[in-house]
Amino acid sequence: MNGIPESEIISSTTDGFITTEKNMENFIPGKEAVFSSLYYETRKKLTGFGALLEQKYYEPQGVISWRTRGQLGLSGGIKALTGYQRHEPIEQTIDKVNKSFKGSKQITYLQKSLRSAKEIYIDGGHSTLKLNERSFSLRFDNRREITIEKNGYHQTKPYLHKNNSVRDRLVSGFGIGRYRIYSPISSTHCKGDAYLDLTRRMIVRLLRTD
């Protein structure tokens, strides 16, 4: 990443990063990059192909980015939504994200799964459907410092001091407290009145929503 100063780094995680630089799979590290060069040469000896980087996705239209692990490609080329894995058309996901930015900055949805063997062994019952109510947050996590605005969007940079990071992380949590009736609930064990309770809460939310 330090070798492409003219390009932009959109996001960086453990095993990859998103950049505006093209043809990164052809990037050859210089001798001053000791560890990168060692990896490059080792891979070349083992496979005959000395690529340092591998392109996972290509996004031709643009990327919506709002946090470290929150990016969405406008054409569907990139879909890094940790905590929100839904099989739906990309247009529908983009619409949900845009509406959330203008409102609560969260997407509430139901996740379906079957009871695990451990749950059935401990609590008894059968292999029935389990509903988990999830809340996917689109709030900026303040892991980087917001700087200048560019083309309607804000740039970020690393924090220089730990205290500033701690302060901003606390600020990002203000205003997210919710009444119990609005907090997520799950039918974890699928017994008793779990489904009935979930239905009641959803109806109350619906009636109280403008």
mmCIF file of the C-alpha atoms, coordinates in Angstrom:
data_MODEL
# 
_entry.id   MODEL 
# 
loop_
_atom_site.group_PDB 
_atom_site.id 
_atom_site.type_symbol 
_atom_site.label_atom_id 
_atom_site.label_alt_id 
_atom_site.label_comp_id 
_atom_site.label_asym_id 
_atom_site.label_entity_id 
_atom_site.label_seq_id 
_atom_site.pdbx_PDB_ins_code 
_atom_site.Cartn_x 
_atom_site.Cartn_y 
_atom_site.Cartn_z 
_atom_site.occupancy 
_atom_site.B_iso_or_equiv 
_atom_site.pdbx_formal_charge 
_atom_site.auth_seq_id 
_atom_site.auth_comp_id 
_atom_site.auth_asym_id 
_atom_site.auth_atom_id 
_atom_site.pdbx_PDB_model_num 
ATOM 1   C CA . MET A 1 1   ? 0.000   0.000   0.000   1.00 0.00 ? 1   MET A CA 1 
ATOM 2   C CA . ASN A 1 2   ? 2.898   2.353   0.648   1.00 0.00 ? 2   ASN A CA 1 
ATOM 3   C CA . GLY A 1 3   ? 4.043   1.689   -2.907  1.00 0.00 ? 3   GLY A CA 1 
ATOM 4   C CA . ILE A 1 4   ? 0.982   3.337   -4.512  1.00 0.00 ? 4   ILE A CA 1 
ATOM 5   C CA . PRO A 1 5   ? 0.941   6.865   -3.013  1.00 0.00 ? 5   PRO A CA 1 
ATOM 6   C CA . GLU A 1 6   ? -0.965  8.378   -5.958  1.00 0.00 ? 6   GLU A CA 1 
ATOM 7   C CA . SER A 1 7   ? -3.964  6.090   -5.516  1.00 0.00 ? 7   SER A CA 1 
ATOM 8   C CA . GLU A 1 8   ? -6.568  5.840   -2.767  1.00 0.00 ? 8   GLU A CA 1 
ATOM 9   C CA . ILE A 1 9   ? -6.998  3.060   -0.218  1.00 0.00 ? 9   ILE A CA 1 
ATOM 10  C CA . ILE A 1 10  ? -10.731 2.686   0.453   1.00 0.00 ? 10  ILE A CA 1 
ATOM 11  C CA . SER A 1 11  ? -10.496 0.062   3.177   1.00 0.00 ? 11  SER A CA 1 
ATOM 12  C CA . SER A 1 12  ? -7.933  -2.309  4.655   1.00 0.00 ? 12  SER A CA 1 
ATOM 13  C CA . THR A 1 13  ? -8.601  -5.534  6.569   1.00 0.00 ? 13  THR A CA 1 
ATOM 14  C CA . THR A 1 14  ? -6.534  -8.554  7.663   1.00 0.00 ? 14  THR A CA 1 
ATOM 15  C CA . ASP A 1 15  ? -6.026  -10.204 4.293   1.00 0.00 ? 15  ASP A CA 1 
ATOM 16  C CA . GLY A 1 16  ? -6.788  -7.528  1.728   1.00 0.00 ? 16  GLY A CA 1 
ATOM 17  C CA . PHE A 1 17  ? -7.585  -3.945  0.849   1.00 0.00 ? 17  PHE A CA 1 
ATOM 18  C CA . ILE A 1 18  ? -9.720  -1.958  -1.602  1.00 0.00 ? 18  ILE A CA 1 
ATOM 19  C CA . THR A 1 19  ? -7.902  0.537   -3.797  1.00 0.00 ? 19  THR A CA 1 
ATOM 20  C CA . THR A 1 20  ? -8.434  2.690   -6.874  1.00 0.00 ? 20  THR A CA 1 
ATOM 21  C CA . GLU A 1 21  ? -5.109  1.464   -8.302  1.00 0.00 ? 21  GLU A CA 1 
ATOM 22  C CA . LYS A 1 22  ? -5.380  -0.819  -11.339 1.00 0.00 ? 22  LYS A CA 1 
ATOM 23  C CA . ASN A 1 23  ? -3.417  -3.972  -12.244 1.00 0.00 ? 23  ASN A CA 1 
ATOM 24  C CA . MET A 1 24  ? -2.243  -4.581  -8.677  1.00 0.00 ? 24  MET A CA 1 
ATOM 25  C CA . GLU A 1 25  ? -1.855  -8.286  -9.454  1.00 0.00 ? 25  GLU A CA 1 
ATOM 26  C CA . ASN A 1 26  ? 1.172   -7.323  -11.562 1.00 0.00 ? 26  ASN A CA 1 
ATOM 27  C CA . PHE A 1 27  ? 2.823   -5.367  -8.746  1.00 0.00 ? 27  PHE A CA 1 
ATOM 28  C CA . ILE A 1 28  ? 6.442   -6.402  -8.094  1.00 0.00 ? 28  ILE A CA 1 
ATOM 29  C CA . PRO A 1 29  ? 7.934   -5.345  -4.732  1.00 0.00 ? 29  PRO A CA 1 
ATOM 30  C CA . GLY A 1 30  ? 11.230  -3.487  -4.605  1.00 0.00 ? 30  GLY A CA 1 
ATOM 31  C CA . LYS A 1 31  ? 14.296  -4.844  -2.804  1.00 0.00 ? 31  LYS A CA 1 
ATOM 32  C CA . GLU A 1 32  ? 13.720  -2.424  0.075   1.00 0.00 ? 32  GLU A CA 1 
ATOM 33  C CA . ALA A 1 33  ? 10.427  -4.254  0.826   1.00 0.00 ? 33  ALA A CA 1 
ATOM 34  C CA . VAL A 1 34  ? 12.120  -7.185  2.583   1.00 0.00 ? 34  VAL A CA 1 
ATOM 35  C CA . PHE A 1 35  ? 9.113   -9.258  3.657   1.00 0.00 ? 35  PHE A CA 1 
ATOM 36  C CA . SER A 1 36  ? 7.129   -8.655  0.456   1.00 0.00 ? 36  SER A CA 1 
ATOM 37  C CA . SER A 1 37  ? 10.138  -9.621  -1.651  1.00 0.00 ? 37  SER A CA 1 
ATOM 38  C CA . LEU A 1 38  ? 10.666  -12.776 0.405   1.00 0.00 ? 38  LEU A CA 1 
ATOM 39  C CA . TYR A 1 39  ? 7.032   -13.794 -0.093  1.00 0.00 ? 39  TYR A CA 1 
ATOM 40  C CA . TYR A 1 40  ? 7.193   -12.968 -3.803  1.00 0.00 ? 40  TYR A CA 1 
ATOM 41  C CA . GLU A 1 41  ? 10.335  -15.017 -4.425  1.00 0.00 ? 41  GLU A CA 1 
ATOM 42  C CA . THR A 1 42  ? 9.151   -17.943 -2.286  1.00 0.00 ? 42  THR A CA 1 
ATOM 43  C CA . ARG A 1 43  ? 5.840   -18.169 -4.134  1.00 0.00 ? 43  ARG A CA 1 
ATOM 44  C CA . LYS A 1 44  ? 7.682   -17.983 -7.447  1.00 0.00 ? 44  LYS A CA 1 
ATOM 45  C CA . LYS A 1 45  ? 9.889   -20.947 -6.480  1.00 0.00 ? 45  LYS A CA 1 
ATOM 46  C CA . LEU A 1 46  ? 6.934   -23.033 -5.291  1.00 0.00 ? 46  LEU A CA 1 
ATOM 47  C CA . THR A 1 47  ? 4.439   -22.286 -8.051  1.00 0.00 ? 47  THR A CA 1 
ATOM 48  C CA . GLY A 1 48  ? 6.448   -20.749 -10.870 1.00 0.00 ? 48  GLY A CA 1 
ATOM 49  C CA . PHE A 1 49  ? 4.279   -17.646 -10.596 1.00 0.00 ? 49  PHE A CA 1 
ATOM 50  C CA . GLY A 1 50  ? 5.545   -14.855 -8.361  1.00 0.00 ? 50  GLY A CA 1 
ATOM 51  C CA . ALA A 1 51  ? 2.422   -12.762 -7.788  1.00 0.00 ? 51  ALA A CA 1 
ATOM 52  C CA . LEU A 1 52  ? 2.391   -10.776 -4.580  1.00 0.00 ? 52  LEU A CA 1 
ATOM 53  C CA . LEU A 1 53  ? -1.276  -9.754  -4.746  1.00 0.00 ? 53  LEU A CA 1 
ATOM 54  C CA . GLU A 1 54  ? -4.406  -11.417 -6.110  1.00 0.00 ? 54  GLU A CA 1 
ATOM 55  C CA . GLN A 1 55  ? -7.467  -9.533  -7.326  1.00 0.00 ? 55  GLN A CA 1 
ATOM 56  C CA . LYS A 1 56  ? -10.643 -10.787 -5.669  1.00 0.00 ? 56  LYS A CA 1 
ATOM 57  C CA . TYR A 1 57  ? -13.243 -8.431  -7.113  1.00 0.00 ? 57  TYR A CA 1 
ATOM 58  C CA . TYR A 1 58  ? -13.483 -5.592  -9.601  1.00 0.00 ? 58  TYR A CA 1 
ATOM 59  C CA . GLU A 1 59  ? -16.017 -2.820  -9.163  1.00 0.00 ? 59  GLU A CA 1 
ATOM 60  C CA . PRO A 1 60  ? -16.516 -0.679  -12.302 1.00 0.00 ? 60  PRO A CA 1 
ATOM 61  C CA . GLN A 1 61  ? -19.209 1.734   -11.015 1.00 0.00 ? 61  GLN A CA 1 
ATOM 62  C CA . GLY A 1 62  ? -18.114 2.791   -7.541  1.00 0.00 ? 62  GLY A CA 1 
ATOM 63  C CA . VAL A 1 63  ? -18.078 1.788   -3.877  1.00 0.00 ? 63  VAL A CA 1 
ATOM 64  C CA . ILE A 1 64  ? -20.156 2.936   -0.900  1.00 0.00 ? 64  ILE A CA 1 
ATOM 65  C CA . SER A 1 65  ? -17.918 2.827   2.180   1.00 0.00 ? 65  SER A CA 1 
ATOM 66  C CA . TRP A 1 66  ? -18.927 3.800   5.714   1.00 0.00 ? 66  TRP A CA 1 
ATOM 67  C CA . ARG A 1 67  ? -16.740 1.795   8.122   1.00 0.00 ? 67  ARG A CA 1 
ATOM 68  C CA . THR A 1 68  ? -13.806 -0.624  8.300   1.00 0.00 ? 68  THR A CA 1 
ATOM 69  C CA . ARG A 1 69  ? -15.930 -3.646  7.420   1.00 0.00 ? 69  ARG A CA 1 
ATOM 70  C CA . GLY A 1 70  ? -18.713 -1.968  5.518   1.00 0.00 ? 70  GLY A CA 1 
ATOM 71  C CA . GLN A 1 71  ? -18.383 -1.562  1.746   1.00 0.00 ? 71  GLN A CA 1 
ATOM 72  C CA . LEU A 1 72  ? -20.873 -2.108  -1.034  1.00 0.00 ? 72  LEU A CA 1 
ATOM 73  C CA . GLY A 1 73  ? -20.126 -2.025  -4.762  1.00 0.00 ? 73  GLY A CA 1 
ATOM 74  C CA . LEU A 1 74  ? -22.756 -0.327  -6.916  1.00 0.00 ? 74  LEU A CA 1 
ATOM 75  C CA . SER A 1 75  ? -22.642 -3.161  -9.449  1.00 0.00 ? 75  SER A CA 1 
ATOM 76  C CA . GLY A 1 76  ? -22.326 -5.941  -6.871  1.00 0.00 ? 76  GLY A CA 1 
ATOM 77  C CA . GLY A 1 77  ? -18.615 -6.530  -7.486  1.00 0.00 ? 77  GLY A CA 1 
ATOM 78  C CA . ILE A 1 78  ? -17.842 -5.860  -3.832  1.00 0.00 ? 78  ILE A CA 1 
ATOM 79  C CA . LYS A 1 79  ? -20.151 -6.853  -0.987  1.00 0.00 ? 79  LYS A CA 1 
ATOM 80  C CA . ALA A 1 80  ? -18.305 -6.597  2.323   1.00 0.00 ? 80  ALA A CA 1 
ATOM 81  C CA . LEU A 1 81  ? -21.172 -6.348  4.812   1.00 0.00 ? 81  LEU A CA 1 
ATOM 82  C CA . THR A 1 82  ? -19.989 -8.148  7.923   1.00 0.00 ? 82  THR A CA 1 
ATOM 83  C CA . GLY A 1 83  ? -23.127 -9.074  9.851   1.00 0.00 ? 83  GLY A CA 1 
ATOM 84  C CA . TYR A 1 84  ? -25.541 -8.738  6.951   1.00 0.00 ? 84  TYR A CA 1 
ATOM 85  C CA . GLN A 1 85  ? -25.364 -11.709 4.609   1.00 0.00 ? 85  GLN A CA 1 
ATOM 86  C CA . ARG A 1 86  ? -28.611 -11.792 2.645   1.00 0.00 ? 86  ARG A CA 1 
ATOM 87  C CA . HIS A 1 87  ? -29.403 -13.339 -0.728  1.00 0.00 ? 87  HIS A CA 1 
ATOM 88  C CA . GLU A 1 88  ? -31.157 -10.454 -2.439  1.00 0.00 ? 88  GLU A CA 1 
ATOM 89  C CA . PRO A 1 89  ? -30.702 -8.341  -5.592  1.00 0.00 ? 89  PRO A CA 1 
ATOM 90  C CA . ILE A 1 90  ? -27.908 -5.771  -5.293  1.00 0.00 ? 90  ILE A CA 1 
ATOM 91  C CA . GLU A 1 91  ? -30.369 -2.979  -6.133  1.00 0.00 ? 91  GLU A CA 1 
ATOM 92  C CA . GLN A 1 92  ? -32.452 -3.911  -3.100  1.00 0.00 ? 92  GLN A CA 1 
ATOM 93  C CA . THR A 1 93  ? -29.417 -3.881  -0.791  1.00 0.00 ? 93  THR A CA 1 
ATOM 94  C CA . ILE A 1 94  ? -28.257 -0.487  -2.119  1.00 0.00 ? 94  ILE A CA 1 
ATOM 95  C CA . ASP A 1 95  ? -31.748 0.935   -1.565  1.00 0.00 ? 95  ASP A CA 1 
ATOM 96  C CA . LYS A 1 96  ? -31.797 -0.329  2.042   1.00 0.00 ? 96  LYS A CA 1 
ATOM 97  C CA . VAL A 1 97  ? -28.363 1.127   2.741   1.00 0.00 ? 97  VAL A CA 1 
ATOM 98  C CA . ASN A 1 98  ? -29.211 4.547   1.286   1.00 0.00 ? 98  ASN A CA 1 
ATOM 99  C CA . LYS A 1 99  ? -32.484 4.751   3.225   1.00 0.00 ? 99  LYS A CA 1 
ATOM 100 C CA . SER A 1 100 ? -30.702 3.728   6.419   1.00 0.00 ? 100 SER A CA 1 
ATOM 101 C CA . PHE A 1 101 ? -28.136 6.520   6.006   1.00 0.00 ? 101 PHE A CA 1 
ATOM 102 C CA . LYS A 1 102 ? -30.978 9.040   5.968   1.00 0.00 ? 102 LYS A CA 1 
ATOM 103 C CA . GLY A 1 103 ? -32.736 7.482   8.942   1.00 0.00 ? 103 GLY A CA 1 
ATOM 104 C CA . SER A 1 104 ? -31.832 5.164   11.808  1.00 0.00 ? 104 SER A CA 1 
ATOM 105 C CA . LYS A 1 105 ? -28.500 4.022   10.328  1.00 0.00 ? 105 LYS A CA 1 
ATOM 106 C CA . GLN A 1 106 ? -29.434 0.413   10.937  1.00 0.00 ? 106 GLN A CA 1 
ATOM 107 C CA . ILE A 1 107 ? -31.189 -2.390  9.070   1.00 0.00 ? 107 ILE A CA 1 
ATOM 108 C CA . THR A 1 108 ? -33.327 -4.793  11.100  1.00 0.00 ? 108 THR A CA 1 
ATOM 109 C CA . TYR A 1 109 ? -33.992 -8.205  9.572   1.00 0.00 ? 109 TYR A CA 1 
ATOM 110 C CA . LEU A 1 110 ? -34.908 -11.778 10.482  1.00 0.00 ? 110 LEU A CA 1 
ATOM 111 C CA . GLN A 1 111 ? -32.387 -14.601 10.167  1.00 0.00 ? 111 GLN A CA 1 
ATOM 112 C CA . LYS A 1 112 ? -33.706 -18.141 9.730   1.00 0.00 ? 112 LYS A CA 1 
ATOM 113 C CA . SER A 1 113 ? -31.899 -21.288 10.839  1.00 0.00 ? 113 SER A CA 1 
ATOM 114 C CA . LEU A 1 114 ? -32.573 -24.712 12.355  1.00 0.00 ? 114 LEU A CA 1 
ATOM 115 C CA . ARG A 1 115 ? -32.046 -25.614 15.997  1.00 0.00 ? 115 ARG A CA 1 
ATOM 116 C CA . SER A 1 116 ? -28.646 -27.132 16.657  1.00 0.00 ? 116 SER A CA 1 
ATOM 117 C CA . ALA A 1 117 ? -28.114 -30.687 17.929  1.00 0.00 ? 117 ALA A CA 1 
ATOM 118 C CA . LYS A 1 118 ? -26.786 -29.225 21.197  1.00 0.00 ? 118 LYS A CA 1 
ATOM 119 C CA . GLU A 1 119 ? -29.950 -27.184 21.781  1.00 0.00 ? 119 GLU A CA 1 
ATOM 120 C CA . ILE A 1 120 ? -32.154 -30.214 21.148  1.00 0.00 ? 120 ILE A CA 1 
ATOM 121 C CA . TYR A 1 121 ? -30.012 -32.379 23.477  1.00 0.00 ? 121 TYR A CA 1 
ATOM 122 C CA . ILE A 1 122 ? -30.129 -29.859 26.341  1.00 0.00 ? 122 ILE A CA 1 
ATOM 123 C CA . ASP A 1 123 ? -33.689 -28.531 26.013  1.00 0.00 ? 123 ASP A CA 1 
ATOM 124 C CA . GLY A 1 124 ? -35.417 -31.371 24.192  1.00 0.00 ? 124 GLY A CA 1 
ATOM 125 C CA . GLY A 1 125 ? -37.859 -30.935 21.353  1.00 0.00 ? 125 GLY A CA 1 
ATOM 126 C CA . HIS A 1 126 ? -37.349 -31.330 17.640  1.00 0.00 ? 126 HIS A CA 1 
ATOM 127 C CA . SER A 1 127 ? -35.370 -29.861 14.755  1.00 0.00 ? 127 SER A CA 1 
ATOM 128 C CA . THR A 1 128 ? -37.613 -26.867 14.186  1.00 0.00 ? 128 THR A CA 1 
ATOM 129 C CA . LEU A 1 129 ? -37.138 -23.492 12.540  1.00 0.00 ? 129 LEU A CA 1 
ATOM 130 C CA . LYS A 1 130 ? -35.458 -20.798 14.630  1.00 0.00 ? 130 LYS A CA 1 
ATOM 131 C CA . LEU A 1 131 ? -35.862 -17.056 14.038  1.00 0.00 ? 131 LEU A CA 1 
ATOM 132 C CA . ASN A 1 132 ? -33.182 -14.591 15.104  1.00 0.00 ? 132 ASN A CA 1 
ATOM 133 C CA . GLU A 1 133 ? -33.893 -10.879 14.924  1.00 0.00 ? 133 GLU A CA 1 
ATOM 134 C CA . ARG A 1 134 ? -30.754 -9.045  13.807  1.00 0.00 ? 134 ARG A CA 1 
ATOM 135 C CA . SER A 1 135 ? -29.796 -5.395  13.670  1.00 0.00 ? 135 SER A CA 1 
ATOM 136 C CA . PHE A 1 136 ? -27.112 -4.414  11.147  1.00 0.00 ? 136 PHE A CA 1 
ATOM 137 C CA . SER A 1 137 ? -25.484 -1.080  11.991  1.00 0.00 ? 137 SER A CA 1 
ATOM 138 C CA . LEU A 1 138 ? -24.301 1.405   9.374   1.00 0.00 ? 138 LEU A CA 1 
ATOM 139 C CA . ARG A 1 139 ? -22.936 3.909   11.874  1.00 0.00 ? 139 ARG A CA 1 
ATOM 140 C CA . PHE A 1 140 ? -19.372 5.074   11.355  1.00 0.00 ? 140 PHE A CA 1 
ATOM 141 C CA . ASP A 1 141 ? -17.243 3.262   13.951  1.00 0.00 ? 141 ASP A CA 1 
ATOM 142 C CA . ASN A 1 142 ? -14.706 6.110   14.496  1.00 0.00 ? 142 ASN A CA 1 
ATOM 143 C CA . ARG A 1 143 ? -11.745 3.792   14.125  1.00 0.00 ? 143 ARG A CA 1 
ATOM 144 C CA . ARG A 1 144 ? -10.170 6.438   11.937  1.00 0.00 ? 144 ARG A CA 1 
ATOM 145 C CA . GLU A 1 145 ? -10.227 10.217  12.175  1.00 0.00 ? 145 GLU A CA 1 
ATOM 146 C CA . ILE A 1 146 ? -12.537 12.071  9.775   1.00 0.00 ? 146 ILE A CA 1 
ATOM 147 C CA . THR A 1 147 ? -10.714 14.796  7.860   1.00 0.00 ? 147 THR A CA 1 
ATOM 148 C CA . ILE A 1 148 ? -11.748 16.933  4.882   1.00 0.00 ? 148 ILE A CA 1 
ATOM 149 C CA . GLU A 1 149 ? -14.789 16.608  2.654   1.00 0.00 ? 149 GLU A CA 1 
ATOM 150 C CA . LYS A 1 150 ? -14.169 15.678  -0.978  1.00 0.00 ? 150 LYS A CA 1 
ATOM 151 C CA . ASN A 1 151 ? -16.878 15.484  -3.647  1.00 0.00 ? 151 ASN A CA 1 
ATOM 152 C CA . GLY A 1 152 ? -19.585 15.211  -1.005  1.00 0.00 ? 152 GLY A CA 1 
ATOM 153 C CA . TYR A 1 153 ? -17.765 12.504  0.961   1.00 0.00 ? 153 TYR A CA 1 
ATOM 154 C CA . HIS A 1 154 ? -15.367 12.601  3.912   1.00 0.00 ? 154 HIS A CA 1 
ATOM 155 C CA . GLN A 1 155 ? -11.817 11.280  3.936   1.00 0.00 ? 155 GLN A CA 1 
ATOM 156 C CA . THR A 1 156 ? -10.267 9.590   6.991   1.00 0.00 ? 156 THR A CA 1 
ATOM 157 C CA . LYS A 1 157 ? -6.781  9.129   8.392   1.00 0.00 ? 157 LYS A CA 1 
ATOM 158 C CA . PRO A 1 158 ? -5.226  7.147   11.289  1.00 0.00 ? 158 PRO A CA 1 
ATOM 159 C CA . TYR A 1 159 ? -5.415  8.633   14.779  1.00 0.00 ? 159 TYR A CA 1 
ATOM 160 C CA . LEU A 1 160 ? -2.163  10.076  16.086  1.00 0.00 ? 160 LEU A CA 1 
ATOM 161 C CA . HIS A 1 161 ? -3.095  9.753   19.761  1.00 0.00 ? 161 HIS A CA 1 
ATOM 162 C CA . LYS A 1 162 ? -4.894  6.994   21.650  1.00 0.00 ? 162 LYS A CA 1 
ATOM 163 C CA . ASN A 1 163 ? -6.933  9.431   23.758  1.00 0.00 ? 163 ASN A CA 1 
ATOM 164 C CA . ASN A 1 164 ? -8.523  10.992  20.668  1.00 0.00 ? 164 ASN A CA 1 
ATOM 165 C CA . SER A 1 165 ? -9.516  7.551   19.422  1.00 0.00 ? 165 SER A CA 1 
ATOM 166 C CA . VAL A 1 166 ? -11.091 6.576   22.758  1.00 0.00 ? 166 VAL A CA 1 
ATOM 167 C CA . ARG A 1 167 ? -12.993 9.877   22.914  1.00 0.00 ? 167 ARG A CA 1 
ATOM 168 C CA . ASP A 1 168 ? -14.451 9.533   19.415  1.00 0.00 ? 168 ASP A CA 1 
ATOM 169 C CA . ARG A 1 169 ? -15.369 5.882   19.936  1.00 0.00 ? 169 ARG A CA 1 
ATOM 170 C CA . LEU A 1 170 ? -17.411 6.924   22.987  1.00 0.00 ? 170 LEU A CA 1 
ATOM 171 C CA . VAL A 1 171 ? -19.104 9.668   20.982  1.00 0.00 ? 171 VAL A CA 1 
ATOM 172 C CA . SER A 1 172 ? -20.103 7.190   18.264  1.00 0.00 ? 172 SER A CA 1 
ATOM 173 C CA . GLY A 1 173 ? -22.109 5.250   20.851  1.00 0.00 ? 173 GLY A CA 1 
ATOM 174 C CA . PHE A 1 174 ? -24.283 8.202   21.901  1.00 0.00 ? 174 PHE A CA 1 
ATOM 175 C CA . GLY A 1 175 ? -27.931 8.043   20.978  1.00 0.00 ? 175 GLY A CA 1 
ATOM 176 C CA . ILE A 1 176 ? -28.106 4.338   20.149  1.00 0.00 ? 176 ILE A CA 1 
ATOM 177 C CA . GLY A 1 177 ? -29.916 3.294   23.331  1.00 0.00 ? 177 GLY A CA 1 
ATOM 178 C CA . ARG A 1 178 ? -33.346 1.899   22.539  1.00 0.00 ? 178 ARG A CA 1 
ATOM 179 C CA . TYR A 1 179 ? -36.435 0.987   24.485  1.00 0.00 ? 179 TYR A CA 1 
ATOM 180 C CA . ARG A 1 180 ? -36.745 -2.707  25.149  1.00 0.00 ? 180 ARG A CA 1 
ATOM 181 C CA . ILE A 1 181 ? -39.650 -2.996  22.734  1.00 0.00 ? 181 ILE A CA 1 
ATOM 182 C CA . TYR A 1 182 ? -37.296 -1.885  19.939  1.00 0.00 ? 182 TYR A CA 1 
ATOM 183 C CA . SER A 1 183 ? -34.297 -4.040  20.874  1.00 0.00 ? 183 SER A CA 1 
ATOM 184 C CA . PRO A 1 184 ? -33.672 -7.290  18.976  1.00 0.00 ? 184 PRO A CA 1 
ATOM 185 C CA . ILE A 1 185 ? -35.089 -10.527 20.342  1.00 0.00 ? 185 ILE A CA 1 
ATOM 186 C CA . SER A 1 186 ? -34.508 -14.081 19.171  1.00 0.00 ? 186 SER A CA 1 
ATOM 187 C CA . SER A 1 187 ? -36.502 -17.283 19.507  1.00 0.00 ? 187 SER A CA 1 
ATOM 188 C CA . THR A 1 188 ? -33.323 -18.969 20.681  1.00 0.00 ? 188 THR A CA 1 
ATOM 189 C CA . HIS A 1 189 ? -34.724 -22.230 21.980  1.00 0.00 ? 189 HIS A CA 1 
ATOM 190 C CA . CYS A 1 190 ? -37.977 -22.291 20.019  1.00 0.00 ? 190 CYS A CA 1 
ATOM 191 C CA . LYS A 1 191 ? -40.043 -23.257 23.033  1.00 0.00 ? 191 LYS A CA 1 
ATOM 192 C CA . GLY A 1 192 ? -42.744 -21.654 25.138  1.00 0.00 ? 192 GLY A CA 1 
ATOM 193 C CA . ASP A 1 193 ? -44.129 -18.433 23.700  1.00 0.00 ? 193 ASP A CA 1 
ATOM 194 C CA . ALA A 1 194 ? -40.919 -17.246 21.935  1.00 0.00 ? 194 ALA A CA 1 
ATOM 195 C CA . TYR A 1 195 ? -42.625 -16.923 18.535  1.00 0.00 ? 195 TYR A CA 1 
ATOM 196 C CA . LEU A 1 196 ? -45.682 -15.282 20.096  1.00 0.00 ? 196 LEU A CA 1 
ATOM 197 C CA . ASP A 1 197 ? -43.517 -12.758 21.962  1.00 0.00 ? 197 ASP A CA 1 
ATOM 198 C CA . LEU A 1 198 ? -41.582 -11.963 18.792  1.00 0.00 ? 198 LEU A CA 1 
ATOM 199 C CA . THR A 1 199 ? -44.840 -11.408 16.883  1.00 0.00 ? 199 THR A CA 1 
ATOM 200 C CA . ARG A 1 200 ? -46.222 -9.080  19.550  1.00 0.00 ? 200 ARG A CA 1 
ATOM 201 C CA . ARG A 1 201 ? -43.091 -6.941  19.559  1.00 0.00 ? 201 ARG A CA 1 
ATOM 202 C CA . MET A 1 202 ? -43.057 -6.641  15.770  1.00 0.00 ? 202 MET A CA 1 
ATOM 203 C CA . ILE A 1 203 ? -46.729 -5.588  15.711  1.00 0.00 ? 203 ILE A CA 1 
ATOM 204 C CA . VAL A 1 204 ? -46.102 -2.940  18.389  1.00 0.00 ? 204 VAL A CA 1 
ATOM 205 C CA . ARG A 1 205 ? -43.178 -1.541  16.397  1.00 0.00 ? 205 ARG A CA 1 
ATOM 206 C CA . LEU A 1 206 ? -45.299 -1.424  13.278  1.00 0.00 ? 206 LEU A CA 1 
ATOM 207 C CA . LEU A 1 207 ? -48.079 0.473   15.037  1.00 0.00 ? 207 LEU A CA 1 
ATOM 208 C CA . ARG A 1 208 ? -45.622 2.936   16.624  1.00 0.00 ? 208 ARG A CA 1 
ATOM 209 C CA . THR A 1 209 ? -43.732 3.641   13.387  1.00 0.00 ? 209 THR A CA 1 
ATOM 210 C CA . ASP A 1 210 ? -44.584 6.836   11.513  1.00 0.00 ? 210 ASP A CA 1 
# 
